[in-house]
Amino acid sequence: MENKKTDFSEWYNEIIDIAGLSDKRYLIKGMNVWLPYGLKIMQSIDSLLRDYSEDGGINEVSFPVLISREQLEVEFEHVKGFENEIYWVTRGGTTPLDIDLALRPTSEAAMYTMFPLWIRSHTDLPFRIFQIVSVYRYETKHTRSFIRVREIHFYEAHTAHKDFEDAELQMENYLKIMDKLSEDLCISFSMDIRPEWDKFPGAMYSVAFDTPMPGSRSLQIGTIHEYGENFARNYGIRYLDDEGNMKFVSQTTFGLSERLLAAVIGIHGDDKGLILPYKLAPVQVIIVPIQGDEYDKILEYSTKIQDILKSIGVRCRIDERDYTPGYKYNDWEMKGVPLRIEIGRREVEDNTVTISMRTRKKKIKISLDELNNIYSYLRDVNQDIKKHASEFYNDNRVFIDNIENINEEKMVTAYWCGNKECSDRIEALSEKTALGIVRNDNEAGPCIVCGKPGKVSAFSRTY
Ligand SMILES: [Zn+2]
């Protein structure tokens, strides 16, 4: 396997391949096949997102994939932002269509033509929905599995509120969802307010979640957008307030994709392969029976262990394949399984199991009675992953106070006045683009380029 530090790009492609996550040999570039193991991991992420969204009062829907040109062109700025990325359906069989149909690049235009039918009164608000669907964008840049694809596995939440203040509260609620999710995924991120020229088309402002990745580039793993009344005015989304006045709603959105999986692969993995936080792992515990004398008893004992673990909700499996234990150990380590249980004759005789953690070298022997405690070992693995990831984040996101250090092979933060001339200068020097002012950092200082008053801002080469 490739060395992760010396060639991250190669390592990344190779691990996706050998762990069986995705196959990019499909005939349409940028449209990849989800393989069973990769799909299972993504479905675990989706399932966490479903739970957290529903806990936050956001309900799941599913919209049609096609949007008519008319619908799409209602919001000019929005459609302009996507005009080079839309796939168009222009024929039904051999008949040219009266109106061209777009494969959704995102679902504002689809949803907001329905919102006026559903939102009439202040009692309908706040109105909150999400969907997890494929969206389509004609990417012209180099495609890369889970990072830049043309068919995107997309989570999008859309909400409508009685006023701007209530919409702002929703922005805070999105952050709570993101915090819970990043805790499960064991990744850290910075919240950067995208510059005016890089915000979502049609938004008042956009906040992106950026995380440094190996390969000295950062990855945008999610975004939240405050729309204010921008879309509502164009799509006519109004309601009757409690005093009988018609008002426009204020809207927000939250978008995530399989880039979450890319971050998990890239940040946690090592030269042995994937390392998966236990909530994501398709197999949380792999049981390896060691072949030898009285193998029947070993298998029987392994099944007993599996039954106990399954009864407490652990996803576990017995590896009965005809390979050496060493081969099996490597194989499951490559797949990032958090815990391995080895069972030989001795374990059967002592009523014990030997546990090996993906993140530690030392093995632990526990008695059968202690098996109920398995979650504490899974949490220990998560703690190791989190510690490693947070060290990586802190090492790869550094503050600089001198423009001469702009070429650090990292994500950097520095004081910036917010002007494009200054960020263009930074980009010319380092290929780093302005990710924006860091949301939760109120420190102020002189802009690293022009010396005018600035705020802490993030810059990075990006994927
Ligand atoms: Zn400046």
Boltz pocket constraint, residues with backbone or C-beta under 6 A from the ligand:
constraints:
  - pocket:
      binder: B
      contacts: [[A, 416], [A, 417], [A, 418], [A, 419], [A, 422], [A, 447], [A, 448], [A, 449], [A, 450], [A, 451], [A, 452]]
      max_distance: 6.0
